Structure formats: structure tokens, C-alpha cells
Amino acid sequence: MKIPFESIDWSAIEKTEHRGESGTAYWQTKHYPGLRLRVVEYSKGYLADHWCQKGHLVHCLEGSFDSELQNGNVITLTAGMTYIVSDELSSHRSFSANGVKLLIVDGDFLKSDA
């Protein structure tokens, strides 16, 4: 994949709403072949409505959130922290008590067989 130099004005990208088990996630998404970039905001009290097996690179821009792993571990990320996981290597879901803003990158480069 080749991506020419491009700047992204996130304020110009429409937000889509995604309801959680509780709260709401708002996504601004930019797609490229085999790559997805998102700025995601979780409302106060957001809890994802599913366990995710997809790989992500997640960078916390503002606030904090917990990434709950299905094995019972809980990892807390605060502003300036990042986590990365490949596809199908962890079942995880997000919770944010007070809201958070994230930059999330996922795509083919995180496939466990890549």
C-alpha cells in the first residue's frame, strides 16, 4: 500500500454514533486500503457492547479508560499512553468512567499471520 502525503483535518470528518452496553462512542473515520484511522470519543460511563478480537494500536489523547481483557486483567490508559495488540490475540472491551478521546489505528498489518 502506498499513501501519498496527506494531512487530515479531523474537524471536517463527520462523527458517527455507536451505542455501547452503556454510553455512546463517537467515531471519526478515515479509510485507506487495508488501514483504518479513527478518532474515537467515549461518553462518560461508556462500556463496549461486545468483546473484540480485532487488533488495534490505541493512543489515549485525553482522559482515561480501562481495557478489560476477557481473562480478567484490566489495563488503564491515561493521556499519552498507548497499547497495541494483534488480531485474535486478546479478547478485550473498553470502559470509560469519565469519558476519553482516542486515536485508533487498525488494519492488515495487525493480522496475526502477517
N, CA, C and O atoms as a DFTB+ gen file, in Angstrom:
456 C
 N C O
     1  1       0.849      -1.172       0.000
     2  2       0.000       0.000       0.000
     3  2       0.894       1.234       0.000
     4  3       1.874       1.306       0.742
     5  1       0.550       2.190      -0.830
     6  2       1.258       3.458      -0.878
     7  2       0.262       4.575      -0.616
     8  3      -0.761       4.682      -1.293
     9  1       0.571       5.412       0.378
    10  2      -0.284       6.549       0.712
    11  2       0.545       7.806       0.496
    12  3       1.559       7.995       1.169
    13  1       0.133       8.672      -0.433
    14  2       0.866       9.923      -0.613
    15  2       0.684      10.814       0.609
    16  3      -0.240      10.615       1.398
    17  1       1.559      11.786       0.763
    18  2       1.466      12.704       1.903
    19  2       0.070      13.312       1.952
    20  3      -0.436      13.817       0.951
    21  1      -0.536      13.256       3.118
    22  2      -1.880      13.797       3.297
    23  2      -2.027      14.270       4.736
    24  3      -1.650      13.558       5.667
    25  1      -2.560      15.443       4.919
    26  2      -2.923      15.883       6.268
    27  2      -4.417      15.623       6.441
    28  3      -5.190      15.670       5.483
    29  1      -4.800      15.348       7.678
    30  2      -6.196      15.042       7.975
    31  2      -6.739      16.099       8.927
    32  3      -6.224      16.275      10.030
    33  1      -7.776      16.794       8.496
    34  2      -8.472      17.754       9.350
    35  2      -9.637      17.008       9.992
    36  3     -10.712      16.896       9.403
    37  1      -9.418      16.499      11.206
    38  2     -10.434      15.694      11.863
    39  2     -11.718      16.475      12.105
    40  3     -12.791      15.876      12.177
    41  1     -11.639      17.791      12.233
    42  2     -12.855      18.581      12.457
    43  2     -13.775      18.558      11.240
    44  3     -14.957      18.879      11.359
    45  1     -13.257      18.186      10.085
    46  2     -14.061      18.129       8.860
    47  2     -14.660      16.738       8.616
    48  3     -15.426      16.556       7.670
    49  1     -14.322      15.768       9.454
    50  2     -14.809      14.402       9.264
    51  2     -16.011      14.166      10.172
    52  3     -15.946      14.372      11.384
    53  1     -17.099      13.734       9.563
    54  2     -18.357      13.514      10.267
    55  2     -18.214      12.481      11.374
    56  3     -17.499      11.490      11.224
    57  1     -18.898      12.720      12.487
    58  2     -18.930      11.772      13.599
    59  2     -20.089      10.807      13.394
    60  3     -21.192      11.211      13.027
    61  1     -19.825       9.529      13.634
    62  2     -20.887       8.522      13.633
    63  2     -21.054       8.027      15.056
    64  3     -20.088       7.949      15.816
    65  1     -22.278       7.695      15.410
    66  2     -22.625       7.302      16.769
    67  2     -22.729       5.790      16.869
    68  3     -23.332       5.138      16.017
    69  1     -22.128       5.237      17.929
    70  2     -22.148       3.792      18.166
    71  2     -22.496       3.566      19.636
    72  3     -21.706       3.879      20.526
    73  1     -23.690       3.020      19.878
    74  2     -24.155       2.788      21.242
    75  2     -23.378       1.631      21.860
    76  3     -23.103       0.633      21.194
    77  1     -23.031       1.769      23.122
    78  2     -22.403       0.693      23.869
    79  2     -23.433      -0.009      24.722
    80  3     -24.624       0.290      24.642
    81  1     -22.977      -0.948      25.544
    82  2     -23.868      -1.545      26.537
    83  2     -24.397      -0.434      27.439
    84  3     -25.552      -0.447      27.864
    85  1     -23.513       0.532      27.718
    86  2     -23.921       1.795      28.335
    87  2     -23.107       2.892      27.672
    88  3     -21.972       2.657      27.257
    89  1     -23.663       4.070      27.570
    90  2     -22.965       5.192      26.952
    91  2     -22.864       5.077      25.442
    92  3     -23.445       4.183      24.826
    93  1     -22.109       6.006      24.857
    94  2     -22.009       6.109      23.403
    95  2     -20.566       6.372      22.999
    96  3     -19.831       7.082      23.686
    97  1     -20.175       5.788      21.870
    98  2     -18.886       6.077      21.246
    99  2     -19.161       6.888      19.979
   100  3     -20.097       6.597      19.234
   101  1     -18.340       7.901      19.748
   102  2     -18.445       8.723      18.541
   103  2     -17.162       8.526      17.747
   104  3     -16.065       8.772      18.249
   105  1     -17.309       8.079      16.496
   106  2     -16.164       7.775      15.642
   107  2     -16.057       8.792      14.519
   108  3     -17.060       9.186      13.925
   109  1     -14.834       9.212      14.237
   110  2     -14.497       9.912      13.002
   111  2     -13.490       9.007      12.311
   112  3     -12.437       8.704      12.872
   113  1     -13.807       8.576      11.101
   114  2     -13.052       7.505      10.473
   115  2     -12.490       7.912       9.123
   116  3     -13.163       8.562       8.323
   117  1     -11.251       7.522       8.882
   118  2     -10.581       7.710       7.591
   119  2     -10.108       6.331       7.143
   120  3      -9.373       5.653       7.861
   121  1     -10.538       5.922       5.943
   122  2     -10.205       4.603       5.407
   123  2      -9.159       4.705       4.296
   124  3      -9.172       5.625       3.477
   125  1      -8.264       3.733       4.300
   126  2      -7.310       3.501       3.216
   127  2      -7.335       2.002       2.950
   128  3      -7.822       1.248       3.793
   129  1      -6.830       1.545       1.812
   130  2      -6.802       0.096       1.575
   131  2      -6.022      -0.625       2.688
   132  3      -4.828      -0.388       2.872
   133  1      -6.703      -1.494       3.413
   134  2      -6.063      -2.275       4.467
   135  2      -5.709      -1.499       5.719
   136  3      -4.954      -1.998       6.553
   137  1      -6.241      -0.270       5.878
   138  2      -5.901       0.565       7.021
   139  2      -7.110       1.425       7.397
   140  3      -7.800       1.963       6.531
   141  1      -7.351       1.544       8.708
   142  2      -8.420       2.405       9.192
   143  2      -7.861       3.257      10.326
   144  3      -7.262       2.740      11.269
   145  1      -8.066       4.574      10.222
   146  2      -7.688       5.520      11.267
   147  2      -8.964       6.095      11.856
   148  3      -9.893       6.441      11.127
   149  1      -9.008       6.196      13.193
   150  2     -10.201       6.753      13.828
   151  2      -9.815       7.635      15.010
   152  3      -8.896       7.316      15.764
   153  1     -10.522       8.740      15.159
   154  2     -10.558       9.458      16.418
   155  2     -11.878       9.047      17.049
   156  3     -12.946       9.235      16.466
   157  1     -11.791       8.482      18.253
   158  2     -12.961       7.926      18.926
   159  2     -13.105       8.594      20.285
   160  3     -12.138       8.719      21.037
   161  1     -14.326       9.021      20.587
   162  2     -14.625       9.591      21.894
   163  2     -15.671       8.717      22.572
   164  3     -16.713       8.417      21.989
   165  1     -15.387       8.310      23.811
   166  2     -16.346       7.570      24.619
   167  2     -16.981       8.540      25.606
   168  3     -16.286       9.332      26.242
   169  1     -18.298       8.475      25.730
   170  2     -19.009       9.300      26.713
   171  2     -18.717       8.782      28.118
   172  3     -18.172       7.693      28.292
   173  1     -19.084       9.574      29.104
   174  2     -18.987       9.119      30.493
   175  2     -19.803       7.840      30.648
   176  3     -20.924       7.749      30.147
   177  1     -19.243       6.859      31.340
   178  2     -19.957       5.617      31.595
   179  2     -20.020       4.672      30.419
   180  3     -20.793       3.714      30.445
   181  1     -19.217       4.917      29.369
   182  2     -19.256       4.041      28.192
   183  2     -18.710       2.657      28.529
   184  3     -17.653       2.534      29.147
   185  1     -19.438       1.612      28.119
   186  2     -18.981       0.231      28.174
   187  2     -19.307      -0.404      26.837
   188  3     -20.461      -0.406      26.407
   189  1     -18.282      -0.948      26.175
   190  2     -18.487      -1.593      24.870
   191  2     -19.517      -2.713      24.997
   192  3     -19.623      -3.362      26.038
   193  1     -20.267      -2.927      23.932
   194  2     -21.333      -3.934      23.946
   195  2     -20.857      -5.291      23.434
   196  3     -21.677      -6.174      23.184
   197  1     -19.533      -5.474      23.273
   198  2     -19.011      -6.744      22.758
   199  2     -17.561      -6.928      23.196
   200  3     -16.877      -5.973      23.565
   201  1     -17.118      -8.169      23.146
   202  2     -15.699      -8.498      23.331
   203  2     -15.069      -8.471      21.951
   204  3     -15.544      -9.140      21.033
   205  1     -14.016      -7.710      21.802
   206  2     -13.382      -7.510      20.496
   207  2     -12.148      -8.397      20.361
   208  3     -11.342      -8.495      21.286
   209  1     -12.006      -9.040      19.208
   210  2     -10.837      -9.868      18.893
   211  2      -9.910      -9.170      17.901
   212  3      -8.840      -9.685      17.576
   213  1     -10.323      -7.998      17.424
   214  2      -9.564      -7.286      16.398
   215  2      -8.327      -6.628      17.004
   216  3      -8.349      -6.188      18.153
   217  1      -7.259      -6.564      16.229
   218  2      -6.052      -5.877      16.655
   219  2      -6.197      -4.376      16.509
   220  3      -6.891      -3.895      15.613
   221  1      -5.541      -3.636      17.394
   222  2      -5.578      -2.180      17.370
   223  2      -4.253      -1.623      17.866
   224  3      -3.525      -2.274      18.616
   225  1      -3.963      -0.431      17.439
   226  2      -2.984       0.438      18.071
   227  2      -3.820       1.584      18.611
   228  3      -4.429       2.324      17.838
   229  1      -3.857       1.740      19.934
   230  2      -4.733       2.716      20.574
   231  2      -3.885       3.705      21.358
   232  3      -3.107       3.312      22.228
   233  1      -4.036       4.993      21.048
   234  2      -3.319       6.044      21.755
   235  2      -4.344       6.947      22.441
   236  3      -5.263       7.458      21.800
   237  1      -4.179       7.135      23.739
   238  2      -5.097       7.952      24.529
   239  2      -4.695       9.419      24.411
   240  3      -3.611       9.814      24.842
   241  1      -5.577      10.217      23.825
   242  2      -5.327      11.643      23.622
   243  2      -5.736      12.480      24.828
   244  3      -5.009      13.386      25.235
   245  1      -6.896      12.179      25.395
   246  2      -7.440      12.939      26.531
   247  2      -8.228      11.989      27.411
   248  3      -8.867      11.062      26.912
   249  1      -8.188      12.215      28.732
   250  2      -8.984      11.415      29.654
   251  2      -8.324      10.083      29.961
   252  3      -7.102       9.951      29.891
   253  1      -9.146       9.094      30.301
   254  2      -8.636       7.762      30.615
   255  2      -9.725       6.733      30.347
   256  3     -10.913       7.051      30.281
   257  1      -9.280       5.486      30.193
   258  2     -10.227       4.392      30.027
   259  2      -9.562       3.092      30.455
   260  3      -8.338       3.004      30.558
   261  1     -10.390       2.093      30.701
   262  2      -9.912       0.759      31.042
   263  2     -10.150      -0.151      29.860
   264  3     -11.210      -0.129      29.234
   265  1      -9.144      -0.951      29.568
   266  2      -9.298      -2.019      28.596
   267  2      -9.375      -3.307      29.401
   268  3      -8.382      -3.772      29.960
   269  1     -10.574      -3.871      29.446
   270  2     -10.806      -5.098      30.197
   271  2     -10.523      -6.281      29.278
   272  3     -11.076      -6.370      28.182
   273  1      -9.665      -7.181      29.727
   274  2      -9.375      -8.391      28.961
   275  2     -10.273      -9.503      29.470
   276  3     -10.614      -9.543      30.652
   277  1     -10.657     -10.411      28.574
   278  2     -11.590     -11.463      28.956
   279  2     -10.981     -12.393      30.009
   280  3     -11.711     -13.098      30.706
   281  1      -9.656     -12.398      30.129
   282  2      -9.011     -13.229      31.153
   283  2      -9.074     -12.590      32.534
   284  3      -8.562     -13.159      33.498
   285  1      -9.700     -11.401      32.648
   286  2      -9.879     -10.747      33.933
   287  2      -8.932      -9.589      34.189
   288  3      -9.185      -8.783      35.084
   289  1      -7.853      -9.481      33.433
   290  2      -6.934      -8.355      33.603
   291  2      -7.595      -7.057      33.136
   292  3      -8.403      -7.059      32.208
   293  1      -7.244      -5.960      33.786
   294  2      -7.723      -4.638      33.401
   295  2      -6.503      -3.732      33.249
   296  3      -5.700      -3.602      34.173
   297  1      -6.371      -3.110      32.087
   298  2      -5.278      -2.193      31.809
   299  2      -5.883      -0.799      31.692
   300  3      -6.811      -0.587      30.911
   301  1      -5.359       0.153      32.465
   302  2      -5.842       1.535      32.417
   303  2      -4.884       2.366      31.592
   304  3      -3.678       2.365      31.840
   305  1      -5.415       3.077      30.610
   306  2      -4.629       4.015      29.824
   307  2      -5.085       5.434      30.140
   308  3      -6.280       5.717      30.214
   309  1      -4.116       6.311      30.322
   310  2      -4.380       7.725      30.532
   311  2      -3.728       8.501      29.397
   312  3      -2.979       7.933      28.602
   313  1      -4.011       9.792      29.318
   314  2      -3.497      10.631      28.235
   315  2      -1.994      10.430      28.074
   316  3      -1.230      10.497      29.037
   317  1      -1.586      10.178      26.811
   318  2      -0.180       9.976      26.484
   319  2       0.241       8.520      26.440
   320  3       1.364       8.224      26.032
   321  1      -0.632       7.593      26.853
   322  2      -0.301       6.162      26.845
   323  2      -0.876       5.485      25.596
   324  3      -1.840       5.959      24.994
   325  1      -0.255       4.365      25.229
   326  2      -0.629       3.618      24.032
   327  2      -0.642       2.126      24.340
   328  3       0.161       1.649      25.142
   329  1      -1.557       1.383      23.701
   330  2      -1.421      -0.077      23.694
   331  2      -1.525      -0.570      22.260
   332  3      -2.082       0.097      21.388
   333  1      -0.969      -1.766      22.040
   334  2      -1.050      -2.404      20.729
   335  2      -1.279      -3.888      20.940
   336  3      -0.707      -4.486      21.851
   337  1      -2.125      -4.492      20.088
   338  2      -2.389      -5.921      20.121
   339  2      -2.740      -6.365      18.708
   340  3      -3.405      -5.639      17.969
   341  1      -2.292      -7.558      18.336
   342  2      -2.612      -8.120      17.019
   343  2      -3.982      -8.779      17.039
   344  3      -4.521      -9.089      18.102
   345  1      -4.544      -8.993      15.842
   346  2      -5.820      -9.676      15.691
   347  2      -5.779     -11.030      16.402
   348  3      -4.777     -11.743      16.355
   349  1      -6.874     -11.362      17.052
   350  2      -7.138     -12.671      17.639
   351  2      -6.166     -13.091      18.739
   352  3      -6.068     -14.278      19.051
   353  1      -5.433     -12.121      19.343
   354  2      -4.533     -12.472      20.436
   355  2      -5.070     -12.047      21.798
   356  3      -4.446     -12.318      22.824
   357  1      -6.221     -11.385      21.812
   358  2      -6.796     -10.942      23.081
   359  2      -8.251     -10.556      22.874
   360  3      -8.580      -9.811      21.951
   361  1      -9.115     -11.065      23.734
   362  2     -10.494     -10.566      23.765
   363  2     -10.507      -9.403      24.736
   364  3     -10.108      -9.543      25.892
   365  1     -10.969      -8.250      24.263
   366  2     -10.927      -7.047      25.090
   367  2     -12.163      -6.197      24.827
   368  3     -12.810      -6.298      23.784
   369  1     -12.469      -5.351      25.818
   370  2     -13.526      -4.366      25.646
   371  2     -13.171      -3.139      26.484
   372  3     -12.417      -3.225      27.453
   373  1     -13.730      -2.003      26.087
   374  2     -13.371      -0.733      26.710
   375  2     -14.464      -0.234      27.648
   376  3     -15.655      -0.450      27.428
   377  1     -14.008       0.447      28.710
   378  2     -14.888       1.137      29.641
   379  2     -14.252       2.476      30.001
   380  3     -13.049       2.545      30.251
   381  1     -15.047       3.529      30.027
   382  2     -14.552       4.831      30.467
   383  2     -15.553       5.448      31.437
   384  3     -16.690       5.747      31.075
   385  1     -15.110       5.630      32.662
   386  2     -15.984       6.216      33.692
   387  2     -16.283       7.680      33.400
   388  3     -17.411       8.136      33.586
   389  1     -15.273       8.416      32.944
   390  2     -15.415       9.869      32.803
   391  2     -15.272      10.383      31.379
   392  3     -15.227      11.595      31.164
   393  1     -15.199       9.488      30.405
   394  2     -15.036       9.888      29.013
   395  2     -13.574       9.918      28.611
   396  3     -12.689      10.097      29.447
   397  1     -13.332       9.741      27.326
   398  2     -11.966       9.666      26.810
   399  2     -11.976       9.992      25.329
   400  3     -12.997       9.837      24.658
   401  1     -10.834      10.445      24.817
   402  2     -10.648      10.679      23.383
   403  2      -9.416       9.892      22.956
   404  3      -8.349      10.021      23.558
   405  1      -9.568       9.069      21.904
   406  2      -8.536       8.136      21.470
   407  2      -8.223       8.301      19.993
   408  3      -9.075       8.724      19.212
   409  1      -7.003       7.968      19.617
   410  2      -6.636       7.757      18.222
   411  2      -6.428       6.255      18.079
   412  3      -5.593       5.668      18.767
   413  1      -7.196       5.635      17.177
   414  2      -7.136       4.180      16.999
   415  2      -6.753       3.876      15.560
   416  3      -7.345       4.400      14.617
   417  1      -5.745       3.014      15.411
   418  2      -5.275       2.582      14.100
   419  2      -5.435       1.073      14.045
   420  3      -4.981       0.370      14.948
   421  1      -6.069       0.572      13.008
   422  2      -6.127      -0.875      12.812
   423  2      -6.059      -1.175      11.322
   424  3      -6.332      -0.314      10.486
   425  1      -5.697      -2.387      11.011
   426  2      -5.581      -2.764       9.619
   427  2      -4.837      -4.067       9.432
   428  3      -4.544      -4.790      10.384
   429  1      -4.543      -4.340       8.180
   430  2      -3.938      -5.617       7.805
   431  2      -2.607      -5.883       8.498
   432  3      -2.255      -7.044       8.707
   433  1      -1.860      -4.847       8.858
   434  2      -0.560      -5.037       9.486
   435  2      -0.668      -5.688      10.872
   436  3       0.340      -6.125      11.426
   437  1      -1.878      -5.755      11.432
   438  2      -2.078      -6.365      12.744
   439  2      -2.635      -7.785      12.673
   440  3      -2.924      -8.393      13.704
   441  1      -2.783      -8.309      11.467
   442  2      -3.237      -9.695      11.345
   443  2      -2.177     -10.602      11.971
   444  3      -0.981     -10.410      11.747
   445  1      -2.615     -11.585      12.751
   446  2      -1.675     -12.430      13.469
   447  2      -0.809     -13.278      12.535
   448  3       0.222     -13.801      12.958
   449  1      -1.213     -13.418      11.283
   450  2      -0.406     -14.202      10.332
   451  2       0.376     -13.304       9.366
   452  3       0.974     -13.797       8.410
   453  1       0.373     -11.986       9.614
   454  2       1.069     -11.052       8.707
   455  2       2.566     -11.083       8.915
   456  3       3.298     -10.362       8.238
